[in-house]
């Protein structure tokens, strides 16, 4: 599994993530893997379109699953502290 974050102002990290996942799979030898892309951009799509699964092909031809999940940060609740460095204790 390879996690990537799609930050504001940046390009979609999917191509880079697929290439990196491919290198990991070369070393570890599993047949497939999962690329998880967390969207941190403020221009999140409508709620029902914010997450989902898709199939993709790595540069070497492996079939992998891509999970996209949006982490919306526009108006955080004041009662919920942000996660920094792990889960709150």
N, C-alpha and C positions, 0 to 999 in steps of 0.2 A: 504494500500500500504506500502510495506517495501522496502526501498532502501539499496543496499549494493554496496561496491566498491571492485573490484578484483584488488588488488595491486601487484606490481612486487614481485616475490618470494613467494607469498602466494598461498594457495590452492583455488580452486573455492569456493566462498562463498554460492553457491546454497543450500547445505544441511543445513547450519546454518540459512540462510535466510528463508527457508521453515519452519523450526522449530519455528523461531521467529514469522513469519507471522501467523502460527497456534495458537500461544499463544494470539496474538492480536485478531484473529478471535474468539477465545473462549470467550474473555472478551466483545467484541463489538457485537457479534452475527450475522454478515453478513454471507451469504452462501458461498461467495468466495472472493478472494483477488488477488492482483498483487504483484509480486516480481520483482523489477527492479535492474539489476546488471550492473553497469558501469565498463567496463574493462579499467584499467589504466596501463596495462602491455605493455612494449615497443614491445613485439613480437605479435602485433595485426595480426589477420588473414587478408586475402585479403579483400579489401574494400567491395565487394558485400556480404561477409560473416560476416561482423562486427556487424550486428544487426539483430534482429528478435524476433518473438514470439514463444513460445512453451507452451504446457500444461504440468503441473506437479501435483504430488499428495503430500500433506503434510503428516507428520507422523501420523496424526489422520484420514487420508483418504479424505480430502477435495481436490477438483479439483481447481487449481489456474492457473493463467497465469503468465509466466515468460517472461520478456522483457530483452533482452541483448543489450546493447549499448556500443560501444567502444569510449573512450575519448583518442584519440591519442595525445601524448605529445612529440613526437620525435623531431620535428622541428617547434616550434611555430613561427608565423609571428611576426616580431618585431613591427609591427604597431598595434597589438591586445594585450592589457595587459591581463595577466592571471586573472581568477576570483578567488579572495580570499576574503572571508567574504561577498559575495553577488555580485550583479551586479554593474558594474561601474556607477557612477553618471554622 
